[in-house]
Amino acid sequence: MDDFFAEAPSAGSIAKARARIGSAVMERLFQTSTAPVDPGVEEVTGWHGRRIVAVDGATLDVPDTPANREAFGGPSAGAFPQIRCVAALADVGARSLLGVALDGYGASEKALCERRLGAFEAGQVAVLDRGFAGYDLFDKLTATGADVVGAQFPLPVIEPFEDGSWRSELRSKGKDPIEVRVIQYSVTARDRTSGAETVGEVITLVTNLLDTEMFPIEDFPDLYEARWRVEEVFDEVKRSSGPAPPTASAPSSGV
């Protein structure tokens, strides 16, 4: 047995073995090993008894090779080809990945999110960045039993609520409208030296949580801010991940 471990495998042999087993094995390995980044974190971040699932997308550079350019594409002026990634992150305090979908640069983030609908269920509140909270994805996510809060453009006022939010509808031609509640607030920044406050970006959220007493309007800004934890995960991947394989395989249906 000592001879078996006498020589460590080379990087080349690992790359060849990785090519032989294909992407399905690596996908299965990921799915069975997702866990909090810090297992010692005791706090499970929740919101009104719901598990927060933050959803966002990013692009990741891969080595600049003809094979990667052909398989993944990238920005016309970009130095590297890129893959598009959408992640669903639960227990945002412990940064526990529920699922990741990957494809070429030209793939739609909404379409990638739809590939991971199986990660959503009742008892969750999915918090979506801009670009995700359109009619189709909103409808499919709520059909899983999960509640949804997503950034969106302002929608018409159908019925104003006393707390300043209002009832409106998401619409799509030929389909029944989806009743939503619209919540709008401003982000205020305070200068550390002078103490002066500046009113910045206006954020508009849409949600299926219509009950203004059960879900007070003042609880939504902190919920949406929690979504930024998924950005931290992307930043860590970009900073700490090693070199990607030098050649490309066909874009995956999602990891």
C-alpha positions in Angstrom: 0.0 0.0 0.0 2.9 2.4 0.7 3.9 2.3 -3.0 0.3 3.3 -4.0 0.7 6.7 -2.3 4.4 7.2 -3.2 3.7 9.6 -6.0 1.1 12.4 -6.0 -1.0 12.7 -9.2 0.1 15.5 -11.5 -2.1 18.4 -12.5 -2.3 16.9 -16.0 -3.5 13.5 -14.8 -6.2 15.2 -12.7 -7.4 17.3 -15.7 -7.5 14.2 -17.9 -9.5 12.3 -15.2 -11.9 15.2 -14.9 -12.5 15.1 -18.7 -13.2 11.4 -18.6 -15.8 11.5 -15.8 -17.7 14.4 -17.4 -19.8 17.1 -15.8 -22.6 14.9 -14.4 -20.4 13.4 -11.7 -19.2 16.9 -10.7 -22.7 18.2 -10.6 -23.8 15.3 -8.4 -20.8 15.9 -6.1 -21.8 19.5 -5.7 -25.5 18.7 -5.0 -24.5 16.3 -2.2 -21.9 18.5 -0.6 -23.7 21.9 -0.4 -23.4 23.1 3.2 -22.9 26.4 5.1 -19.5 28.0 4.5 -19.1 28.2 8.2 -20.8 25.1 9.9 -20.2 26.8 13.3 -22.6 29.6 12.6 -25.5 29.0 14.9 -27.8 31.8 13.7 -30.1 30.8 10.9 -31.3 34.0 9.3 -35.1 33.9 9.1 -37.8 36.4 8.3 -41.3 36.1 9.7 -40.8 32.3 10.2 -39.5 31.9 6.6 -36.1 30.8 5.4 -34.5 33.6 3.3 -33.3 32.4 -0.1 -31.3 35.1 -1.9 -31.1 34.9 -5.7 -28.6 36.7 -7.9 -26.5 36.3 -11.0 -22.9 37.0 -12.0 -20.3 36.4 -14.7 -17.1 34.5 -14.1 -13.9 34.6 -16.2 -12.5 31.4 -17.8 -9.1 31.1 -19.5 -8.9 32.8 -22.9 -8.7 29.8 -25.3 -10.4 29.3 -28.6 -12.4 26.4 -27.2 -13.7 28.5 -24.3 -14.5 31.4 -26.7 -16.5 29.0 -28.8 -18.3 27.3 -26.0 -19.0 30.2 -23.6 -18.6 33.4 -25.5 -18.2 36.7 -23.7 -18.4 40.5 -24.0 -17.2 41.8 -27.3 -14.5 43.9 -25.7 -13.7 41.5 -22.8 -10.3 40.1 -22.2 -11.7 36.7 -21.2 -14.6 34.5 -22.2 -17.1 34.2 -19.4 -19.7 31.9 -18.0 -23.0 33.2 -16.6 -23.9 31.9 -13.1 -27.1 32.2 -11.0 -27.0 31.1 -7.4 -29.6 30.5 -4.8 -28.3 31.1 -1.3 -30.2 30.1 1.8 -29.5 30.9 5.5 -27.7 34.0 4.3 -26.0 34.4 7.7 -24.3 31.0 7.1 -24.1 31.3 3.3 -25.5 27.9 2.5 -25.8 27.2 -1.3 -29.0 25.5 -2.4 -28.1 25.5 -6.0 -26.1 27.0 -8.8 -26.9 27.1 -12.6 -24.2 27.7 -15.1 -24.2 28.4 -18.9 -22.6 30.5 -21.6 -22.3 34.3 -21.4 -25.4 34.8 -23.6 -27.7 32.8 -21.4 -30.6 34.5 -19.6 -30.4 34.8 -15.8 -34.1 34.2 -15.6 -33.8 31.0 -17.6 -30.9 29.8 -15.3 -33.0 30.5 -12.2 -35.8 28.4 -13.7 -33.5 25.4 -13.9 -33.2 25.5 -10.1 -36.9 25.8 -9.3 -36.5 22.6 -7.4 -34.5 24.5 -4.7 -37.6 26.5 -3.7 -40.5 25.4 -1.5 -43.0 26.5 1.1 -41.5 28.1 4.1 -39.1 30.2 2.1 -39.0 33.8 1.0 -37.1 34.2 -2.3 -35.4 37.6 -2.5 -34.6 38.5 -6.1 -32.4 41.2 -7.6 -33.5 43.4 -10.5 -34.3 41.7 -13.7 -35.7 38.5 -12.1 -39.1 39.6 -10.8 -41.0 39.5 -14.1 -44.3 37.8 -14.7 -43.2 34.3 -15.7 -40.5 33.7 -13.1 -42.6 35.3 -10.3 -45.5 32.9 -11.3 -43.2 29.8 -11.3 -41.6 30.7 -8.0 -44.8 31.2 -6.1 -46.2 28.0 -7.6 -43.5 26.1 -5.7 -45.0 27.4 -2.4 -42.3 30.0 -1.8 -43.0 33.6 -1.2 -41.3 36.2 -3.4 -39.9 39.6 -2.9 -38.2 41.1 -5.9 -36.9 44.5 -7.1 -39.0 45.8 -9.9 -40.0 49.0 -11.8 -43.0 50.9 -10.3 -46.4 49.4 -11.1 -49.7 51.2 -11.4 -51.7 51.8 -8.1 -54.9 49.7 -8.1 -55.6 50.1 -4.4 -53.5 52.1 -1.9 -52.8 50.7 1.5 -52.5 52.7 4.7 -48.8 52.0 5.2 -47.9 53.6 1.8 -47.6 50.4 -0.2 -50.2 49.6 -2.8 -51.9 46.7 -4.6 -51.1 46.2 -8.2 -50.7 43.5 -10.9 -48.0 41.8 -12.9 -49.4 41.3 -16.4 -48.5 39.2 -19.4 -50.4 39.1 -22.7 -53.0 36.3 -22.8 -52.5 35.3 -19.1 -54.3 36.0 -15.9 -52.8 38.9 -14.0 -50.9 38.2 -10.8 -51.9 40.3 -7.8 -48.9 41.8 -6.0 -48.1 44.4 -3.4 -45.7 47.2 -4.3 -43.3 48.6 -1.7 -41.2 51.7 -2.4 -38.5 53.3 -0.2 -35.4 55.4 -0.4 -31.9 54.5 0.8 -30.4 57.3 3.0 -26.7 57.7 3.5 -25.2 59.6 6.5 -21.8 61.4 6.2 -19.6 60.1 9.0 -17.9 63.5 9.5 -20.7 66.0 9.2 -23.6 63.8 10.0 -25.5 65.1 7.0 -28.0 62.8 5.4 -28.4 62.3 1.6 -31.4 60.5 0.1 -30.1 58.2 -2.6 -31.6 55.4 -4.7 -35.3 54.7 -4.6 -35.9 50.9 -4.4 -39.2 49.4 -5.6 -40.1 45.9 -4.5 -43.0 43.6 -5.5 -44.2 40.7 -3.4 -47.1 38.2 -3.1 -47.2 39.1 0.7 -50.3 41.3 0.6 -51.1 41.4 4.3 -49.8 44.7 5.6 -50.3 43.8 9.3 -48.6 40.5 9.2 -45.8 41.8 7.0 -45.2 45.4 8.0 -43.6 47.7 5.3 -40.7 48.6 7.6 -39.5 45.0 7.6 -38.8 44.8 3.9 -35.6 47.1 3.5 -33.6 44.8 5.9 -34.9 41.7 4.0 -33.8 43.1 0.7 -30.4 44.2 2.1 -29.8 40.5 3.2 -29.7 39.6 -0.5 -26.2 41.2 -0.7 -24.8 38.2 1.0 -25.0 36.3 -2.2 -22.8 39.0 -3.7 -20.2 38.2 -1.1 -20.2 34.6 -2.1 -19.5 35.6 -5.8 -16.7 37.9 -4.7 -15.1 35.1 -2.7 -15.3 32.7 -5.6 -13.7 35.3 -7.9 -10.9 36.0 -5.4 -10.1 32.5 -4.2 -10.9 30.1 -7.0 -7.9 28.6 -8.8 -7.3 28.5 -12.5 -10.1 27.0 -14.5 -9.4 24.0 -16.8 -7.6 25.1 -20.0 -10.2 23.8 -22.4 -14.0 23.9 -22.4 -16.7 21.3 -22.3 -20.2 22.0 -23.6 -22.1 24.5 -21.4 -23.8 22.6 -18.6 -27.5 22.7 -17.8 -26.6 23.8 -14.3 -24.5 22.6 -11.4 
